[in-house]
Each structure stands twice: as C-alpha cells, then as structure tokens.
Amino acid sequence: MNQTTSAETRTAGRHLEPVDDLDAVDALDAVDRSLARRSALRHRHAQGLSRLMDQRTDLRGVNQLADFVDDAIRWTA
C-alpha cells in the first residue's frame, strides 16, 4: 500500500483513521433531532405569541415584530 505522508509528518497519537458509517449515521441522527427540536420550539413560540395577541389586544402596535409574526400566522391559517 502506498503511504501518503512521510515518516516525519506522522506523530504518535495523531493519525487519520477511517470514519465508521455508524458514526456518520449517529451524527446525522443528532442533526435531525436538533432540527426537529428547533422546529417544535419555533412552533411553540409562534403559538404562544398568537395566543397572547388574541388575549391582549392592547399589545397590538407595541412591537412591530410581534405584530408581523401574528399577522403572518393568521395569513397562513
């Protein structure tokens, strides 16, 4: 087998090893779980904001971003 590095560049404890396919699958599963948690959190916050804006109509106009999100939720419903 051909060596791609010289003996001088190899040091003890510092070498390249092949990555197992299981490690890659575990990493993808962790990313998928993280994305799912982030999506669920985003939906919970949007639902909470919408509920708050329904209960407290006096808050309309106080924060432009909250108004924008509330309007966007209503348009997509």
N, C-alpha and C positions, 0 to 999 in steps of 0.2 A: 504494500500500500504506500502511496506517495505521501510524504509529510509536507504539510503546507506552511509550517513555521520552522524556523531554525531552533537549535537547542538553546541558543542564548535568549530567545524571547519567551521560552517556556519557563515558568517558575512553579515551585511546589505549591499545590493547593489552588493554583489559578490556571484552569484549563477549560476548554469548551467541552461540554457534554451534550449528547443529543437530548432533545426535549421529548418526553413521552407524550403520546397522543392523549393520554388521560389527563395530564397536566393542562393541556390546551383546552380540553373539554371542560375541566373544572373552572378554568379561567373564564371561558365563555358563559358557563352557568352563573358564575358570580356576577358577570356584567349584566346578564339578563335579569337576575334577581334585583340588582341595583336599579336598572331601568324600570322595572315593574314597581319597585318601592317609590321611586321618584314620580312616576305617573300617578300612582294611588295618592300620594301626598298632594300633588298638584290638583287632582280632582277634589280631594277633601277640602283644601283651602278655597277653591272656587265655589264649592257648595256652601261652605261656611260664610263666605263673603256674600253670596246671593241670599242666603237666609237672613243675614244681618241687615242687608239693604232692604229686604221685604219688611222686616220688623221695625226698623228705624228709618223711616222716610226722611227724617230731619237730617240724616247724614248725606243725603244726595247733594252734590255740589261742593262738599268739603274736600274731597280728594279726587283729582281728575283720573288717576289710575284706577281707583276703586270704581268710579262711575263707568270707565271704559270696559273693565272686566265684567261688571254687572250687565252692561248693555250687550257685550259680546255673548255672554251666556244666554241672555234672553233671545238673541237673534238665532242662536244655534238650536234652541229647544224646539 
